[in-house]
Amino acid sequence: MADTHQVVTKVWIAPGCIVCDACENDCPEVFDVQEDTCLIRPPAQKPDYLNPLTPSIIIAAQGCPVDVIKFDTKDVPGEAPWANQPAPVASSHGEVQAKAAVAKAPAPLGPPDPKWQALLSTSKISPSLSAGLASTVRRSPEVNQADEILKAVALPKDAPPDQRLAMLAVGGAYQPSTPMAERLRQDSKAAKTSRRSFNIALAVGWGMVAAVTATFGAMFQDFFGPKVLKEPKTVYRIGKLEEFALPGVYEGFKPNGIWIINLSPADKRVVALSTICTHLGCIPNWLAGENKFKCPCHGSGYHMDGVNFEGPTPRPLERLAISKDADGYLVVDKRRVYRQELGQWDDPESFISIG
């Protein structure tokens, strides 16, 4: 029976990749690790391209930490070209895995990263006493400069600290702190103000105190002062009787809650009606074409003399006290009300007789 070997014909990446770069390190010809995912390179979509890369693909699948690299294989007659490498073994999933990775040519080194180059330029390698290994100790340019100055002047190692600091200060690698007295003098100079600035600040401060005091006084007066509410006007001087000589409704004082009505010729009287509907307190409208008052809220209707005849209103409009003063002016007093259902419309103070 002729020898056969297996080659990869298709490779794909299942969901769950953690973008770890392991597959691209093992087989960069097939796998392309992006910033947030891993892709199969376009040439690797063809079986002919994948066949010679079978060992690398198997190693990449074996080294995947989340086991998302999948591939299909087929049997090919003949001995494998990589027969001199360790023979592949079958995994628990029936896939073929290699025992050792195929040697790859090392990738050419690129130019060094500037930030790592700068780090290395300010570092030195010193032996580790605990592990016997080399460790990297980062040193700043100032420390390196200080060491060079001390070496240049050949300062002994047991020199006192003040002498070492003096030498470093002379060389520019050490800047002594400002004495306390000098700092106090600088602070006093910065805080020194002129007489003009002081006077302006004083005036602003007293102005703020006065404003706060006035505000507090106003709040105190508003809180503790008596709350007196202005009562609405109840007595109105509406004009002379001659101004209401024609029969009809006079609406000049409707904003004040008063209708002046000349009831002629049916009744030789001038009366003052309240504009408040006796149903629920709306303000009826005078409809001259229909010779009636009509409430817009619920449809109550009243004749010109105030008697109700339609709608839900239970009683006629109320009449207000009306009289004539010494100058001949009509005076309406809204505090005194006369109701028809109580027989009060015959009271002489509820009307003014004419003619």
C-alpha positions in Angstrom: 0.0 0.0 0.0 1.4 3.4 -1.1 2.4 5.9 1.7 0.1 8.9 2.2 0.3 12.1 4.2 -2.2 14.7 5.2 -2.3 18.3 4.0 -4.4 21.3 5.1 -7.0 22.3 2.5 -8.9 25.0 4.5 -8.4 27.0 7.6 -10.6 29.4 9.5 -11.0 31.1 12.9 -14.0 30.3 15.1 -15.6 33.0 17.4 -13.8 33.7 20.6 -10.4 34.9 19.4 -8.6 36.9 22.1 -6.0 38.5 19.7 -2.9 37.1 21.4 -0.5 37.1 18.4 0.4 33.4 19.0 -0.9 32.2 15.6 0.8 35.0 13.6 4.1 34.1 15.4 3.8 30.5 14.4 2.5 31.0 10.9 2.6 34.6 9.6 2.0 33.4 6.0 -1.6 32.5 7.0 -2.7 34.5 10.0 -2.9 38.3 10.2 -3.5 39.7 13.7 -5.3 43.0 13.6 -5.9 45.5 16.4 -9.1 43.8 17.5 -9.4 40.6 15.6 -7.4 37.9 13.7 -7.9 37.4 9.9 -6.9 34.8 7.4 -4.7 36.3 4.7 -6.2 36.3 1.2 -3.6 34.0 -0.4 -4.4 31.4 2.3 -7.9 31.0 0.9 -6.5 28.6 -1.7 -5.6 24.9 -0.9 -2.5 24.9 -3.0 -1.1 27.8 -0.9 -2.0 25.9 2.3 -0.5 22.5 1.5 3.2 23.3 2.1 2.3 25.3 5.2 0.6 22.3 6.9 3.1 21.9 9.7 3.0 25.6 10.6 -0.8 25.7 10.6 -1.0 22.6 12.8 1.5 24.2 15.3 -0.5 27.4 15.3 -3.7 25.6 16.0 -2.1 23.6 18.8 -0.7 26.7 20.4 -3.9 28.7 20.3 -4.9 29.3 24.0 -8.6 29.4 23.3 -8.7 26.7 20.6 -10.4 28.8 17.9 -8.2 27.9 14.9 -9.9 25.1 12.9 -8.8 23.4 9.6 -9.7 20.7 7.2 -7.2 18.1 5.9 -7.1 15.5 3.2 -5.0 12.5 2.5 -2.4 12.9 -0.3 -0.4 9.9 -1.7 3.3 9.9 -1.3 5.7 10.9 1.3 5.4 14.3 2.9 8.0 16.9 1.9 8.6 17.6 5.6 9.2 13.9 6.3 12.5 14.7 8.0 10.5 16.7 10.7 8.8 14.9 13.7 5.7 13.1 12.6 2.3 14.7 13.4 0.0 13.1 15.9 -3.8 13.1 16.1 -5.5 15.4 18.7 -8.6 14.4 20.7 -10.8 16.1 18.0 -9.4 14.0 15.2 -7.2 16.8 13.9 -3.5 16.3 13.1 -1.0 18.1 15.3 2.8 18.3 15.0 5.2 17.5 17.7 7.5 20.3 17.0 7.4 23.5 15.2 9.0 23.9 11.8 12.0 26.1 11.9 11.4 29.5 10.4 13.8 32.1 9.3 14.1 34.9 11.8 12.3 38.1 10.7 14.6 41.1 9.9 15.0 43.6 12.8 13.5 47.0 12.1 14.7 50.4 13.4 14.6 50.8 17.2 11.6 52.5 18.8 12.6 56.1 19.8 11.0 55.8 23.2 12.8 52.6 24.1 16.1 54.0 22.7 15.7 57.0 25.0 15.1 54.7 28.0 18.1 52.7 27.2 20.3 55.8 26.9 19.5 56.8 30.5 19.8 53.3 32.0 22.6 51.0 33.0 22.9 47.3 33.6 23.9 46.4 37.2 24.2 42.9 38.7 21.5 41.6 41.0 22.9 40.3 44.3 19.8 38.2 45.1 19.2 36.4 41.9 22.6 36.6 40.2 20.9 38.1 37.1 21.2 41.4 35.4 18.5 44.1 36.1 17.9 47.4 34.5 18.1 50.5 36.8 16.7 53.6 35.2 18.8 56.8 35.9 17.9 60.3 35.0 20.3 62.6 33.1 20.8 64.7 36.2 22.1 61.7 38.2 24.4 60.7 35.3 25.7 64.3 35.2 26.3 64.4 39.0 28.3 61.2 38.8 30.4 62.6 36.0 31.1 65.8 38.0 32.2 63.8 41.1 34.5 61.6 39.0 36.0 64.7 37.3 36.9 66.4 40.6 38.1 63.1 42.1 36.0 63.6 45.2 36.6 60.8 47.8 33.7 58.5 48.6 33.7 59.4 52.3 33.5 63.2 51.6 30.9 64.9 53.8 27.4 65.5 52.2 27.7 69.3 52.2 31.0 69.1 50.2 29.3 66.8 47.6 26.4 69.1 47.3 28.7 72.1 46.9 30.6 70.5 44.1 27.3 69.5 42.4 26.0 73.0 42.7 29.2 74.4 41.1 28.8 72.0 38.2 25.1 72.9 37.7 23.8 69.4 38.6 22.3 70.6 41.9 20.1 73.6 42.6 20.0 74.6 46.3 16.6 75.4 47.7 15.7 79.0 48.4 16.4 80.0 52.0 13.4 80.7 54.2 14.3 84.4 54.7 14.5 84.9 50.9 11.2 83.3 50.4 9.6 85.5 53.1 11.0 88.6 51.4 9.6 87.5 48.0 6.2 86.8 49.5 6.1 90.2 51.2 7.0 91.9 47.9 4.3 90.0 46.1 1.7 90.8 48.8 2.6 94.5 49.1 -0.2 96.7 47.9 -0.5 100.4 47.2 -2.7 102.8 49.3 -4.9 103.3 46.3 -5.5 99.5 46.0 -6.2 99.3 49.7 -8.8 102.1 49.6 -10.6 100.5 46.6 -10.7 97.1 48.4 -11.9 98.8 51.6 -14.7 100.6 49.7 -15.8 97.4 47.9 -15.8 95.5 51.2 -18.0 98.2 53.0 -20.3 98.3 49.9 -20.8 94.5 50.2 -21.5 94.8 53.9 -24.1 97.5 53.3 -25.8 95.5 50.5 -26.0 92.4 52.8 -27.4 94.5 55.6 -30.0 96.1 53.4 -31.0 92.7 52.0 -31.3 91.2 55.5 -33.4 94.2 56.7 -35.8 93.9 53.8 -36.2 90.2 54.4 -36.7 90.8 58.1 -39.4 93.5 57.4 -41.1 91.2 54.9 -41.2 88.3 57.3 -42.2 90.0 60.5 -44.2 92.9 59.0 -48.0 92.7 59.0 -49.5 91.2 55.9 -52.2 93.6 54.9 -54.2 92.7 51.8 -55.8 95.5 49.9 -59.5 94.9 49.6 -61.2 95.4 46.2 -63.3 98.5 45.7 -67.0 98.0 46.5 -68.6 101.4 45.9 -68.6 102.9 42.5 -69.8 106.4 41.3 -71.0 105.5 37.8 -72.5 108.7 36.4 -75.6 110.8 36.4 -79.0 109.5 35.7 -79.2 111.4 32.4 -76.4 109.2 31.0 -78.7 106.1 31.3 -81.9 107.7 29.9 -82.3 105.3 27.0 -83.8 101.8 27.6 -81.3 98.9 27.5 -78.2 97.4 29.1 -75.1 99.6 29.8 -71.9 97.5 29.9 -69.4 100.2 30.8 -68.9 98.9 34.3 -68.9 95.2 33.4 -65.2 94.8 34.3 -66.2 96.0 37.8 -68.9 93.3 38.0 -71.9 95.7 37.3 -74.5 96.1 34.6 -76.6 99.3 34.6 -80.0 98.5 33.1 -82.8 100.9 32.1 -86.0 98.7 32.3 -88.2 101.2 30.3 -90.8 101.1 29.0 -91.9 97.9 30.9 -90.7 99.2 34.2 -89.7 102.8 34.9 -86.6 101.9 36.9 -82.9 101.9 36.6 -81.3 98.9 38.3 -77.7 97.5 38.9 -77.3 93.8 38.2 -74.3 91.7 39.4 -72.5 90.1 36.4 -72.0 86.8 38.3 -74.1 83.8 37.1 -76.1 82.3 40.0 -75.2 78.8 38.8 -71.5 78.4 39.2 -70.2 81.9 39.1 -69.3 82.5 35.4 -69.8 85.8 33.7 -72.7 85.9 31.3 -72.7 87.9 28.0 -75.4 90.4 27.0 -76.8 89.3 23.6 -78.6 92.5 22.3 -80.0 90.7 19.2 -81.7 88.1 21.4 -82.5 90.6 24.3 -81.1 88.3 27.0 -78.0 87.4 29.1 -76.4 84.1 28.2 -73.8 82.3 30.3 -71.0 80.8 28.1 -70.1 78.1 30.7 -73.4 76.0 31.1 -75.9 77.8 29.0 -78.0 79.6 31.7 -80.2 82.4 30.2 -81.7 85.5 31.8 -84.1 88.2 30.7 -82.9 91.8 30.6 -84.4 92.4 34.1 -82.2 89.5 35.4 -84.9 86.8 35.7 -83.7 83.3 34.7 -85.6 81.3 32.1 -83.3 78.6 30.8 -80.4 76.5 31.7 -79.3 75.0 35.0 -79.3 78.3 37.0 -81.6 78.0 40.0 -82.5 81.7 40.5 -82.3 85.2 39.0 -79.3 87.5 38.9 -78.7 89.5 42.0 -79.4 93.2 42.1 -77.0 95.6 43.8 -77.8 98.7 46.0 -78.1 101.8 43.9 -78.7 105.4 45.1 -78.2 109.0 44.1 -75.7 111.2 45.9 -75.9 115.0 46.6 -74.3 115.8 43.3 -76.9 113.8 41.3 -74.5 110.9 40.5 -75.6 107.3 40.7 -73.7 105.3 43.3 -73.6 101.4 43.3 -72.7 99.6 46.5 -71.7 95.9 45.8 -71.7 95.1 49.5 -75.5 95.2 49.6 -77.3 92.5 47.5 -81.0 92.1 46.8 -82.5 88.7 45.7 -85.7 88.3 43.8 -86.7 84.9 45.3 -86.6 86.5 48.7 -88.9 89.4 47.7 -86.1 92.0 48.0 -86.4 93.5 44.6 -89.1 95.8 45.9 -86.8 97.4 48.3 -86.5 101.2 47.4 -82.6 100.9 47.6 -82.5 98.2 44.9 -83.6 100.6 42.1 -83.9 104.2 41.0 -87.3 105.4 39.7 -87.4 107.4 36.5 -90.2 109.4 34.8 
